[in-house]
Amino acid sequence: MIKVCPYCSNIDVDKLKKISGEENVKTGCIGACRTYSKEAVGKIDGELVIKQNEEDLFKICKK
């Protein structure tokens, strides 16, 4: 399960859903607002993951 914020995760949520499967992506607050202004951020299985860009985050989120 991957949880991302559509506002502060700095990723394209639609792309993530295509890569990981819509059933594996949940959107909502992840508690990282304003802490990471340029990095791609998400919670994967409850653990906060920070990558330099969305491509790096997408690599670990593939089906």
VMD Tcl script that draws the C-alpha trace (Angstrom):
set ca {
  {0.00 0.00 0.00}
  {1.29 3.42 -0.98}
  {-0.13 6.59 0.53}
  {0.67 9.97 -0.98}
  {-0.64 13.49 -0.59}
  {-1.90 14.99 -3.85}
  {-0.67 18.41 -2.64}
  {2.69 17.92 -0.93}
  {4.13 14.61 -2.16}
  {5.55 16.30 -5.30}
  {4.47 13.47 -7.60}
  {1.88 12.87 -10.31}
  {-0.72 10.71 -8.53}
  {-2.26 9.51 -11.81}
  {1.13 8.23 -13.02}
  {1.65 6.46 -9.71}
  {-1.74 4.74 -9.99}
  {-0.83 3.49 -13.49}
  {2.54 2.18 -12.29}
  {1.44 0.61 -9.00}
  {-2.18 -0.19 -9.67}
  {-5.02 2.00 -8.53}
  {-5.97 -0.45 -5.79}
  {-2.52 -0.03 -4.19}
  {-2.57 3.78 -3.99}
  {-4.33 5.80 -1.33}
  {-4.35 9.60 -1.22}
  {-4.48 11.77 1.85}
  {-2.32 13.58 4.37}
  {0.96 11.82 5.16}
  {2.16 14.37 7.71}
  {5.04 15.71 5.64}
  {3.57 19.01 4.48}
  {6.19 21.69 3.94}
  {8.97 19.53 5.34}
  {10.02 18.30 1.89}
  {9.44 21.01 -0.70}
  {11.29 19.43 -3.64}
  {11.64 15.74 -2.83}
  {9.12 13.05 -3.75}
  {7.52 11.76 -0.56}
  {5.13 8.93 0.24}
  {4.34 6.28 2.82}
  {4.96 2.74 1.65}
  {3.47 0.16 3.99}
  {3.32 2.84 6.69}
  {6.98 3.90 6.39}
  {7.86 7.38 5.16}
  {9.99 7.23 1.99}
  {11.81 10.27 0.62}
  {13.44 10.26 -2.83}
  {15.09 13.02 -4.86}
  {12.42 12.92 -7.60}
  {9.23 11.11 -8.58}
  {11.04 8.72 -10.95}
  {13.13 7.38 -8.06}
  {10.01 6.94 -5.92}
  {8.16 5.24 -8.81}
  {10.99 2.70 -9.19}
  {10.27 1.24 -5.77}
  {6.48 1.47 -6.22}
  {6.12 -0.75 -9.28}
  {3.68 -3.66 -9.20}
}
mol new
graphics top color blue
foreach p $ca { graphics top sphere $p radius 0.5 }
foreach p [lrange $ca 0 end-1] q [lrange $ca 1 end] { graphics top cylinder $p $q radius 0.2 }
display resetview
